[in-house]
Amino acid sequence: MEIEALIRKLETTTLSIGDAEAVTLERLRLLRAAVEKSPHAIELSPLFQELKQFWLDSIDWCSQLSRDIERLLILQEELALGG
């Protein structure tokens, strides 16, 4: 699962409270819990939309974190569309 891999990756880095990586980790943990409760991708769309807005507003475009989040968003969109 891509979310789990990114969570593990962020957990192995040094995080400061309030920085983009720490906030992303919190959001991903919430998403993971939601996925465990409702595995239907379409039902998770609002949470992924929040992640997308955070990504657009708060993550540096050229960073690896940006690419990792973008990959999650693309995968979720494909799943939600039945692909």
N, C-alpha and C positions, 0 to 999 in steps of 0.2 A: 504494500500500500504506500503510495507516494506521500501521503500526509505523515505516516509513521516514520518514514525515512527522513523527511525534513525535520520532524520533531527531534529525532535522535541526533541529527547533524547539529541543530541549534543547541541542544543540551550539552554538546561537547565543546562549545565555544564559551568564551568569557563574555558574560552579558552584564550590562548595567541597567538598573531599573529605569524604565521609561525609554530606553533606546529602541530603535526600530526592530532589532532582532528579538529583544525581550517581549515587546508587544506582539510581534508575529508569533512567537512561541505560545503566548497565552491564547491567541486567537486559534492557532492550530490545535491546541489541546481541547478547546471548546468544540471545534469542528470534529475532532476524533470522537468525542463523546456523543455528538449528534449522529455521526455515522453509525456508531454502535447501536443507537436507539432506533434509527430509521435509515436503513440501507438504501432507500429509494432516492436516487440522485435528484430527481425533480423536487422532492421535498426539502432538499438541502440548498436549493438555489438561493434563498434569501441570505443564508449565512455566507455562501460563497460570494454573493453580491457585496456584502459588507467587507469581506476580505479584499475583493477587487477594488473597492473604493479606498480602503486603507493603503493598498498597494500603489494606486495612482497618486494618492496624496502624500505618502510618507516614505516610500522606498526609493532609493537612488536607482535610476534606470539602468545604469551600467553595472550594477552589482550582481554578484552571483545569486544573492537572495532574491532579487527581482526576477531573474530567469527561473529560479526554482518555483516561486509563487506563480509566475505566468504559466509554467508547465502544469501546476495543479489546477489552475483556472481553466485551461484548455481541456484537460482530461475530464473535469467535472461537466463542462459544457457538452462535450461529446456524449458523456453518459446520460445527461439530462435529456438530450435529443434522441436518445436511443441508439447511439452509434457505437 
